[in-house]
Amino acid sequence: MAKRLKWKEYDYKAQLGPGNALVYRPLFEVEISSRTSRKRRPILALIDSGTDSSVMHADIARGLEIDLAKCQRVRLGGIGSLDGYLSNIRLFIPDMKIAMYIPVMFAENLPFDGLLGQRHFFQRFKIRFEKDKNKFYLAVT
């Protein structure tokens, strides 16, 4: 018998986009920390089905006392490319009480705090987007 999923509903959040127009995006709050520091930081992360990796702003790594000079340099490709530093972090979803460890690329000059991609995040959750209703849903696999 198939396992019945328990879906958690979230609203899309409005942000200013190109031309100062409101854009609704699947953003939700997560808490991140490094493996070695007790410091934790809540961020709004964008769930992005169009990217493989998870990416966060380098300022977040510095705030968590992650020494980017000791991290592996990596390049993320796709539409254009982005250079950054790879580190493992603890990602906690407070309202679901779920913690997971994932590799994240930290990069400078990002227009967002965090982006959660297909590898690692999508492997742990089923995700449904209902853009016409400005809703998205997560369920643990």
MARTORRO-464800 format. One record per residue (C-alpha): x, y, z; residue in three letters. Coordinates in nm, 2 decimals. Layout:
residues N
<mivex x="X" y="Y" z="Z" dose="ala"/>
...
end
This chain:
residues 141
<mivex x="0.00" y="0.00" z="0.00" dose="met"/>
<mivex x="0.13" y="0.34" z="-0.09" dose="ala"/>
<mivex x="0.22" y="0.59" z="0.18" dose="lys"/>
<mivex x="-0.02" y="0.88" z="0.21" dose="arg"/>
<mivex x="0.16" y="1.21" z="0.20" dose="leu"/>
<mivex x="0.09" y="1.49" z="0.45" dose="lys"/>
<mivex x="0.11" y="1.81" z="0.25" dose="trp"/>
<mivex x="0.20" y="2.14" z="0.42" dose="lys"/>
<mivex x="0.06" y="2.45" z="0.24" dose="glu"/>
<mivex x="0.25" y="2.78" z="0.19" dose="tyr"/>
<mivex x="0.17" y="3.11" z="0.03" dose="asp"/>
<mivex x="0.39" y="3.26" z="-0.24" dose="tyr"/>
<mivex x="0.55" y="3.57" z="-0.11" dose="lys"/>
<mivex x="0.55" y="3.90" z="-0.30" dose="ala"/>
<mivex x="0.89" y="4.06" z="-0.39" dose="gln"/>
<mivex x="0.98" y="4.35" z="-0.61" dose="leu"/>
<mivex x="1.09" y="4.22" z="-0.94" dose="gly"/>
<mivex x="1.21" y="4.38" z="-1.27" dose="pro"/>
<mivex x="1.07" y="4.73" z="-1.32" dose="gly"/>
<mivex x="0.96" y="4.74" z="-0.96" dose="asn"/>
<mivex x="0.67" y="4.51" z="-1.03" dose="ala"/>
<mivex x="0.54" y="4.27" z="-0.77" dose="leu"/>
<mivex x="0.65" y="3.91" z="-0.84" dose="val"/>
<mivex x="0.51" y="3.62" z="-0.64" dose="tyr"/>
<mivex x="0.76" y="3.35" z="-0.56" dose="arg"/>
<mivex x="0.77" y="3.02" z="-0.37" dose="pro"/>
<mivex x="0.97" y="3.15" z="-0.07" dose="leu"/>
<mivex x="0.97" y="3.01" z="0.28" dose="phe"/>
<mivex x="1.16" y="3.04" z="0.60" dose="glu"/>
<mivex x="1.44" y="2.80" z="0.68" dose="val"/>
<mivex x="1.71" y="2.81" z="0.94" dose="glu"/>
<mivex x="2.07" y="2.74" z="0.85" dose="ile"/>
<mivex x="2.38" y="2.68" z="1.05" dose="ser"/>
<mivex x="2.73" y="2.55" z="0.99" dose="ser"/>
<mivex x="2.85" y="2.21" z="1.11" dose="arg"/>
<mivex x="3.10" y="2.37" z="1.35" dose="thr"/>
<mivex x="2.93" y="2.69" z="1.48" dose="ser"/>
<mivex x="2.63" y="2.72" z="1.72" dose="arg"/>
<mivex x="2.52" y="3.03" z="1.53" dose="lys"/>
<mivex x="2.20" y="2.99" z="1.34" dose="arg"/>
<mivex x="2.04" y="3.22" z="1.09" dose="arg"/>
<mivex x="1.68" y="3.23" z="0.95" dose="pro"/>
<mivex x="1.66" y="3.31" z="0.58" dose="ile"/>
<mivex x="1.39" y="3.32" z="0.32" dose="leu"/>
<mivex x="1.48" y="3.05" z="0.06" dose="ala"/>
<mivex x="1.34" y="3.03" z="-0.29" dose="leu"/>
<mivex x="1.24" y="2.68" z="-0.40" dose="ile"/>
<mivex x="1.38" y="2.65" z="-0.75" dose="asp"/>
<mivex x="1.29" y="2.36" z="-0.97" dose="ser"/>
<mivex x="1.51" y="2.50" z="-1.24" dose="gly"/>
<mivex x="1.84" y="2.46" z="-1.07" dose="thr"/>
<mivex x="2.03" y="2.15" z="-0.95" dose="asp"/>
<mivex x="2.23" y="2.29" z="-0.66" dose="ser"/>
<mivex x="2.15" y="2.49" z="-0.35" dose="ser"/>
<mivex x="2.31" y="2.84" z="-0.35" dose="val"/>
<mivex x="2.33" y="3.10" z="-0.08" dose="met"/>
<mivex x="2.47" y="3.45" z="-0.04" dose="his"/>
<mivex x="2.84" y="3.46" z="0.08" dose="ala"/>
<mivex x="2.75" y="3.71" z="0.35" dose="asp"/>
<mivex x="2.54" y="3.43" z="0.52" dose="ile"/>
<mivex x="2.85" y="3.21" z="0.53" dose="ala"/>
<mivex x="3.05" y="3.49" z="0.70" dose="arg"/>
<mivex x="2.77" y="3.54" z="0.95" dose="gly"/>
<mivex x="2.79" y="3.17" z="1.04" dose="leu"/>
<mivex x="3.17" y="3.19" z="1.07" dose="glu"/>
<mivex x="3.23" y="2.97" z="0.77" dose="ile"/>
<mivex x="3.58" y="3.04" z="0.64" dose="asp"/>
<mivex x="3.53" y="3.06" z="0.27" dose="leu"/>
<mivex x="3.91" y="3.05" z="0.21" dose="ala"/>
<mivex x="3.90" y="2.69" z="0.35" dose="lys"/>
<mivex x="3.61" y="2.59" z="0.12" dose="cys"/>
<mivex x="3.64" y="2.42" z="-0.22" dose="gln"/>
<mivex x="3.61" y="2.67" z="-0.50" dose="arg"/>
<mivex x="3.33" y="2.56" z="-0.75" dose="val"/>
<mivex x="3.16" y="2.69" z="-1.06" dose="arg"/>
<mivex x="2.79" y="2.66" z="-1.11" dose="leu"/>
<mivex x="2.69" y="2.65" z="-1.48" dose="gly"/>
<mivex x="2.36" y="2.69" z="-1.66" dose="gly"/>
<mivex x="2.25" y="3.02" z="-1.80" dose="ile"/>
<mivex x="2.57" y="3.19" z="-1.74" dose="gly"/>
<mivex x="2.81" y="3.08" z="-1.47" dose="ser"/>
<mivex x="2.87" y="3.16" z="-1.11" dose="leu"/>
<mivex x="3.18" y="3.11" z="-0.90" dose="asp"/>
<mivex x="3.16" y="3.03" z="-0.53" dose="gly"/>
<mivex x="3.26" y="2.82" z="-0.24" dose="tyr"/>
<mivex x="3.12" y="2.48" z="-0.14" dose="leu"/>
<mivex x="3.04" y="2.40" z="0.22" dose="ser"/>
<mivex x="2.80" y="2.16" z="0.41" dose="asn"/>
<mivex x="2.54" y="2.32" z="0.62" dose="ile"/>
<mivex x="2.25" y="2.21" z="0.84" dose="arg"/>
<mivex x="1.92" y="2.32" z="0.70" dose="leu"/>
<mivex x="1.63" y="2.32" z="0.94" dose="phe"/>
<mivex x="1.26" y="2.37" z="0.84" dose="ile"/>
<mivex x="1.11" y="2.50" z="1.17" dose="pro"/>
<mivex x="0.74" y="2.44" z="1.11" dose="asp"/>
<mivex x="0.80" y="2.08" z="1.00" dose="met"/>
<mivex x="1.07" y="2.01" z="1.26" dose="lys"/>
<mivex x="1.30" y="1.86" z="0.99" dose="ile"/>
<mivex x="1.68" y="1.90" z="0.98" dose="ala"/>
<mivex x="1.90" y="1.79" z="0.70" dose="met"/>
<mivex x="2.26" y="1.84" z="0.60" dose="tyr"/>
<mivex x="2.32" y="1.96" z="0.24" dose="ile"/>
<mivex x="2.61" y="2.10" z="0.04" dose="pro"/>
<mivex x="2.56" y="2.46" z="-0.05" dose="val"/>
<mivex x="2.75" y="2.69" z="-0.28" dose="met"/>
<mivex x="2.81" y="3.03" z="-0.13" dose="phe"/>
<mivex x="2.85" y="3.31" z="-0.38" dose="ala"/>
<mivex x="2.88" y="3.69" z="-0.39" dose="glu"/>
<mivex x="2.63" y="3.94" z="-0.54" dose="asn"/>
<mivex x="2.32" y="3.72" z="-0.54" dose="leu"/>
<mivex x="1.99" y="3.89" z="-0.56" dose="pro"/>
<mivex x="1.85" y="3.66" z="-0.29" dose="phe"/>
<mivex x="1.95" y="3.49" z="0.04" dose="asp"/>
<mivex x="1.90" y="3.13" z="-0.06" dose="gly"/>
<mivex x="1.80" y="2.91" z="-0.34" dose="leu"/>
<mivex x="1.71" y="2.54" z="-0.28" dose="leu"/>
<mivex x="1.76" y="2.32" z="-0.59" dose="gly"/>
<mivex x="1.68" y="1.98" z="-0.72" dose="gln"/>
<mivex x="1.97" y="1.79" z="-0.57" dose="arg"/>
<mivex x="1.93" y="1.72" z="-0.20" dose="his"/>
<mivex x="1.62" y="1.94" z="-0.13" dose="phe"/>
<mivex x="1.39" y="1.79" z="-0.39" dose="phe"/>
<mivex x="1.51" y="1.44" z="-0.30" dose="gln"/>
<mivex x="1.38" y="1.49" z="0.05" dose="arg"/>
<mivex x="1.04" y="1.65" z="-0.04" dose="phe"/>
<mivex x="0.76" y="1.62" z="-0.28" dose="lys"/>
<mivex x="0.67" y="1.97" z="-0.41" dose="ile"/>
<mivex x="0.36" y="2.10" z="-0.58" dose="arg"/>
<mivex x="0.33" y="2.44" z="-0.72" dose="phe"/>
<mivex x="0.00" y="2.61" z="-0.78" dose="glu"/>
<mivex x="0.11" y="2.94" z="-0.93" dose="lys"/>
<mivex x="-0.25" y="3.04" z="-1.03" dose="asp"/>
<mivex x="-0.34" y="3.02" z="-0.66" dose="lys"/>
<mivex x="-0.01" y="3.16" z="-0.53" dose="asn"/>
<mivex x="0.03" y="2.85" z="-0.32" dose="lys"/>
<mivex x="0.29" y="2.57" z="-0.30" dose="phe"/>
<mivex x="0.29" y="2.25" z="-0.10" dose="tyr"/>
<mivex x="0.56" y="2.04" z="0.06" dose="leu"/>
<mivex x="0.54" y="1.68" z="0.18" dose="ala"/>
<mivex x="0.82" y="1.46" z="0.32" dose="val"/>
<mivex x="0.91" y="1.16" z="0.10" dose="thr"/>
end
